[in-house]
Structure formats: structure tokens, C-alpha cells
Amino acid sequence: MKVSTKGRYALRLMVDLGMHGQENFVSLKDISGRQNISIKYLEQIVTPLNRAGLVRSARGAQGGYRLAKAAKDYTAGQILRAIEGSMAPIACLEYDTNECAHYDQCATIEFWEGMDKVITDYVNSVTLKQLIDSYIARLKKSGLALED
């Protein structure tokens, strides 16, 4: 299982919105400038996040995007699954019921199921608030200012 660039950037976009868009809408242009991600790429990322109900959008001069709920109420797993789909390490674990004809004879299925559980448990245990707090602490430690 490898997280795509879109998945990585989705987490960065959500961290940025958590820092700057709790109450107000934030333009993709502003996020692009802070995160060094092209507006075109952010548009591709924000669409599935919006569809999944993770962000709210508004049009107009004061428009843009903001979080749909408090940062503490999101997990990294929710965000990644909105972009990546299943986080399963192998195809036969992507669905709730395993349809693989070789499941009962699979020599390594317990390993893959264990790996899937570790990944799922971890990404579901990390909140967006934790990612934001960690990022802010790293910025302060390195002496970098927080951007508005």
C-alpha cells in the first residue's frame, strides 16, 4: 500500500484548512501559496473531499473552502479514504466480504489481514487536530512563523 501524492496533499490541504479555515472560507490560491501545491492539483483534491462532506465550499469574493466540522472530529483515515479509496494492502481485502476463491487455502492471508488492521487502526487513531498541532510545534521549533 502506497499513499499517492493526492493522498499526501489532501492531508496537507486539510491541515491548512484546519489552521486557516475553521470559521472563514479559504481560497485555493491562498492554500496553494502556503503549501506550494498548484491550484489545478488542489482542485482535483478538494472535489472528492467536498463530495465526501469533509469540506464546505462557497462561491464569490469571500468564497473558498473550510472544514465541515472541528479538526478533532476528522481522522487521517477518513481523509485518505476519501481520496485513495481502500487502504487495504492487497486487492482481496478491499471489501468487507472476501470473494477470493483461494481465501481458505491462502498461505499468507493472516499476514495481510494483520497488516491491514495495523494500517487501519493507525490512520483511524490520528486526528486532523493532532496533525495540525504537530505541524505547528515543528514550525515553532524550527523558528518558522505561522502564515495567516
PyMOL commands that set and color helices and strands:
alter all, ss='L'
color gray80, all
select helices_A, chain A and resi 5-20+28-35+39-51+71-73+76-84+91-93+103-105+109-125+128-141
alter helices_A, ss='H'
color red, helices_A
select strands_A, chain A and resi 55-58+64-67
alter strands_A, ss='S'
color yellow, strands_A
deselect
rebuild
show_as cartoon
